[in-house]
Amino acid sequence: MKQTLLVIISTALLLTGCNGKKNTTTVNEQPKTVAEQLFNRLDSLRQRGYMFGHQDDPMYGLTWEYQKDSSDVKNTCGDWPAVMGFELGGIEMGDEKSLDDVPFSKITEEVIRHHARGGIVTLSWHPRNPLTTAETLADRKAQPWPQGSAWDVRDSIVVKSILPGGENHEKFQLWMQRVSDFLATLVTADGQKVPVIWRPWHENTGSWFWWGEKLCTAEEYKALWNMLQDKLDADGFDNLLWAYSPGMAADLTTEKYLERYPGDDRIQLVGIDGYQWGTKEDFMSQLDQNLAMLTQFAKDHGKIAALTECGLKNLTDSTWWTSSLQPVVEKYPISYLLVWRNYVKEWFGPSPNQADAPYFRDFYNEPKTLFLKDIAE
């Protein structure tokens, strides 16, 4: 039934040209780079619905870890998520595993596998605090959390210290090179670069990361963004679609969104990270307000909009998928939404033996939700 409805919707959109309006967000008719091809694909897919994404989806779930072809999403609804997210925190230190204890070699493998399936990949990076982190892995493990982590916000000069002229500038040059070295591994067997939605320095309008609003000026934040982007551009990564995603907030107006926005020439995808930490009513109201602003911003600036992170910790409301999330997101032309990982102590995605599983299957069967089978070419 879902596939039939999607065909009907897709045909209708082709005939009407998206309500008769010319699509102004496409990069061009003949994209030259891998990132441009990804942009155009996202733009086309969002006219059919919104993709579902899950962080670390093929790595582990509530009852398993590192089992080939396993996924809590797939085990719940019979389909892979369209979008998978992975985290690079720790790569800057030369570590073998990420801050979530996932081997980087495994991330490379799963990025390439999901791309081969026809899926879409997004990467985030929570680098450690260059002022306070220990140099050796043993010493870092001995540090009391959050000391030395991305969440270590005791000092407001971290960003300034890694910009040109800062005491940690050379150190951070090495950290960026290690990111570059990892990204260079994301190629197919025939040498083609894997397209990636690249989302650094996120939730910057909060102050829980060392690059947050109270930890650096707007000018310093933009300089930080530009330094990383210029480095990766110079290294030839034309497969990165750059995504800017502050956190959801009651005061997230267009003016607020623009305060630290790096610029239309640097950003292709605009997002927000929006979790439910309070009541259902507050979450739905704020998400509605933020997505209204975001999708209008995307339209005005020629960008793709997405709910780049979201979720309800441990799905304490089993109906959340269809009673809280779906009624809001289906109103807006977003490209995708991504829920955070399923870790045994806290989870944000579905699992087949949890109370939310039937509601997630209802969510899956909605015609506007897109999973891998809906987007694979």
N, C-alpha and C positions, 0 to 999 in steps of 0.2 A: 504493500500500500504506500509506504513512504517513497519508494523509488518512482512509482506512478505519479504521485503528487508532485515530485520534484521535476519530472519531465514536463508536466503540465505547466508548472510555474516557470521553468526555464524557457519553454516555447513562448509563453505569454510575454515574458520579458524581452525576448528577441523581437517579437512582433511589435511591441509598444515602445521599444527603445528606452526602457526605464521611465515609464510615465511620459514618454514623448520628449524628454529632456536629453540634450546631448551630454554625454559623460565627459566632464572636464578634468577628471583626476588621472586619466591615463597618461603615462609618460610620453609615449609617441606610438605611432602605428607599427614601427619596426624597431623594437628595442634592441640596443646594441650590447648591453651588458647583462650579466646573469641577474644582477639586482633589479634591473629594469624589467626583465622577463618575469621575475617574481612579483614585482609591483603590479604588473598588468594581470597576472594570474589572480592575485588577491582581489583586485578591483573587479574582475569578472565573476569570481566566486561569491563575493558579497552581494551581488545582485540576485543570487539564488537563496541566500540565507547566511547564517553565521556558523563558522567552524567551531568545533569543540576541541580544546587542547588540554593536556595534562602533563605536569612536570614529572620527569624521571619515570615515565609510564612503563617502559620495558625493563626497568632495572630491578624493581622490588615492589611488593604490595604488602597488605596487612598480614598475609600468612606465608609469604614466599620471598625469595630473592635470587636474582640471576638465574632464572630458568628460561631457557630458549623459547621464544615465541609466546611468552606469558605476559599478561597485562590485566590489571584489575578492571580496567575499562572493557577490554575485549571479553574477559571472563564474565562480565555482567550483562553486556548487550550483544555480544557476538561480532563486534567490529572494533578496529583500532581507532583511537582518536585521530582526527585529521592533522592536528598540530601536536608536536611534542616539544617540551622545553627541557633544557639541560643547563647546568650551572658550572662555571669555570673557576669559582673562587678556590685559590690554592695553586693554580697554575703559575701564578706570578712568583711563587716561592720555589718553583722547581719540584714541587711535590708530585708523587705518583697518583694521589687520590684527591678528589675535590673536598671542599669543606663538608659536604654531605657523605663523605667516605666512599665515593664512587670512583673507580679507576678511570683516569682520563683516556686510557686506551679503549675502555669499554664505551665511553661517550663517543669517541671517534667512530667506533664500530656501529653503534646504534644510530648515530646521525646519518651515516651512509646507508644503512639498511632502511631507515624510514624514508629517506629520499628515494630509494629504489622502489619502495612500495607505491610511491606517488604522493607521499605525505609532505608536510611542511615542518620546518625546524626553526625554533627560536632559542637563542643563547643569552644568558645573563652572566654577569661577572660581579662578584662581591669581593674585591681584593682586600687583603688584610691592611691594617693601619700601618703605613710605612714609618711612622714615628715611634710606635710602641711595640710592634711585633718582635718576637724573638727570632734570631737568625736560624737556629737549628730546629728541626722537627721535634726533637725530644724536649727542648726548652719550650716550644710553642704548646706542646701537649700539657706541660706543667703549668702554663699560665692560667690563672683563673679567668673563666669566661665572664664578660666579653673582652677582657684585656687583649689587645693586639689584633682583634678581629675587625671586620667592617663595621661592627656595632660599637666599637670603642670610640666614644664621642667626648672624651674628657678634655680634648684640646681643640681649639678652633683655628689652628694654623696648619693643619695637615695638608689641605689643598695648596695653600700658599707655599708650603715647603717642597712640593714636587714640581711646581711650575719653574720655568727658566729662571735661574738665579737662586733658587731655593736650595736648602741644605740636602734635600733628598731627591733632587732632580735627576742626578745620574743613576741613583738606585731605581727610580721609577722608569727610566729609559730601559733598564734591563727587564723590569717587570712587563713593560709593554712588548718588548721583543719576545718574551716567553709566550705571551698571548698570540703574537704573530706566528710564532713557530707552531703553536697548536692549531691555529686556523689553517695553516698550510697543509695539515693532515686531512682536511675535509675535502677529499677528491674521490671521484669514482674510479673504478678499475681501469677505465679508459682515459683517465686524466682530467675529467671535467670537474670544475669546481662545484661544490654543493651550494645552492642558494640558502642563505641564512638570514633570518630576522635577528639583528644584533641589537641588544637592549642594555647598554651600560648605564651606570649612574642614575638608576631609576629611583622613584619615590623621593626625589630631591627636594620637594616642598615640605617634607617632614624633616625631623632632625635626629633620626635614629641611626643614620649612617654618617661616616665622617665627611661625606660630601653634601650633607644636608643643609637646609636653609640657614640654620643658626650657626653653622660651622664654616661658612665661606660666603663671600659676597657674590652677587649675581655675575659680576665680571669675572671673578675667579672661577666660578662654576663653568661659565662658557669657555674660558681659557683651558680648563681641564678637559672639557668635551673636545674642543678643537685640537688639542695636543694629541689625544688618542686617535681621533678621526684622521688627522693629517698623517700620523704615523702609519696607520693601516692602509690608507689610500696610497701612500708612497710605496708600500710593500705590495701593491697590486691587487688588493682584495676588492675587486669590483663585483663580488658576489654577496656583499653585505648590504642589507636593507636596514638603514639606521632608524631605530625606534626611540622616541622620547616619551617617558611615561611617569609623570608625577603620581603621587597618591591621591585617592579620592578624598575630598574635603568639602565641608559646608561652604567654604569661601573660595572654591575653585572656579572663579570667573575667568572669562577670556583674558582680562588684564592680568590676573594672577598667573594664568597659564603661560603668558608671554614673558613674564619677568626673567625667567632663566632659559627660555626657549632659544636654542642655538641658531635658529634661522631656517627659512624655507630652503635655502641652498644646501643645508646639511641634513635635513630630516625628511624621511619619506613616509614614516608611519607614526601617528600620534596615538597615545593611549593613556589610560589611567589604570592604577592598581586599586581595586575596591573590594575589601573584605567585609563580612558582617561580623562586627565585634559587639554590637548592641542589639537592640530589638529589630525584629523583622520590619516593622513600620519605618524605623529610622533608616535602615539599610535601603529599602526600596525607594524611599523618598529621595535620599541623597544620590543613589545610583541613577535614578531617573533624571535628576537635575544635572548631574555631571555628564551623563551621556548625551543629553540634549545640547549642552555647551560643546562637548567634544566633537560630536558629529557635525555641528554647524561650523566649528573651527576647521575641521577637515575639509568640508565643502568649500569654505572661503579660501583655504590655502592650497587646495589641490593635493590633499594627502589622504591616506587610508587611515581609518579609525579602528581601534580595537580595545577590548577590555583585557589588558595585557596580563593581569593577575586578578583572581577573585576566589571566593570560597567562604564556606562556613566550617570552622574547625570541628572535626569529628562528627559532622552532619547531625548535630543535636536536634535538628528539626528534620525528620526523615522525608518530609514533603518538600524540602527546600528547592529542589530542582524545578518543580512545576508550580510551586506556590509563591516563591520569592524571586528566583532568578529569571525564569522564562518570561513572566509577564512584563518585566521591564526591558530585557535585552531584545525581545522580538519586535519592539517598537522602533528600533534604530538600525541604520545600515552599517553595523560594525562588521569587520572582517572575521574576527574570532574572539573567543573568550578562552582563558586558560586558568584552570584550577591548579592549586599547588599539589605537592607530592603526597603520596600515601605512605607515611612512615608509621611504624607500629604504635608510636606514642602520640602521634597527631596526624590526622589525615584530612584531605579535602576533596578527594575524588571518590567515586563509587567503589563498592566491593560486593561481590555476589552474595555474601552471607550477611550483609548488613541490612538494617531496616529500610534504608533509602533505596535499595536496589530496584524494587518495582516502580518507584517514581522516576528513577533514572531511566528505566526502559521506556516509560511513557515519554520522557524528555527526548530520548533517542528517536522515537517514532514520530515526533513532530516534524512536519515537512520542512521547516526552516532550519532545523539543526543539521549540520553537515559533519559527517564522520568520514573515515578514509574511503569507504565504498562509494561515497557520494562525490568525491573529488578526484579519485585516482584516474589518471589519463590512460 
